Amino acid sequence: MSKNRIEAFTDAVIAIVMTLLVLELHQPKNDTFQAFLGIEHQFIIYLISFVMLAIYWNNHHHLF
């Protein structure tokens, strides 16, 4: 396999994983800050996971 194909495959996999991560976030019932506090822990976990994947993706592109 060529280098470009591996990069494209990895980009696709990471994009799918990042999309699946955001699907697990549930929308608050109200548009208030108090409603957001109800999903605060889920949102923090999502942000940490998203940043970790973004760092992995960036490092992978620097390798190739």
N, C-alpha and C positions, 0 to 999 in steps of 0.2 A: 504494500500500500504506500502511496505517496504521502508526503508530509501534509499537503493541502487537504487530502481526504481525512486524515486523522484529526486535523484542526477543525474541519467542518463537522465531523461526527461528534467531537467533544463539545463544540458550540451548541449543537442541536440537543445533546443530552442535558447539558447544563441549563439551557433555555426551558426545556420541558420540566426539569426539576424545580426551577424557580417559579414556573407557572403553577405547578402542583402545590407548592408551598403557600401561595397566596389564596388558593381555593379553600384552604382550611380555616382562613380567617372569616369569622361570622360578622355580619354587619350589625352594629348596635341598633336597638329599637328606636332610639331618639337621636337627634343631632346635637346632643349636649355633651359637655365635658364629663359629666357624671356617668353617662352611658358609655363613654369611651373607657372610663376607669374599670368598667366591668370586664373589658377584654384586654386590659393592660398587659397581663402576663402573656397572653397569646401573641400580642403584638411585639413584645420584647423578644420572645423566642423567635418569631418570624424575622425580625430585624437582624438578630445575631446569626441565624441560619443564612439569610440572604447575603450578609457581609462576608461570612466565611466562604460561601460559594463564589462570590465575586472575587475574593482574594485568590482562591484556587484557580478560577478562570484566568485571571490576570497573570499569575505565575506560569500557568500552562502556556499562554501565548508567548511569554518571554523565553520559555524553553525552546519553542519551535521558531 
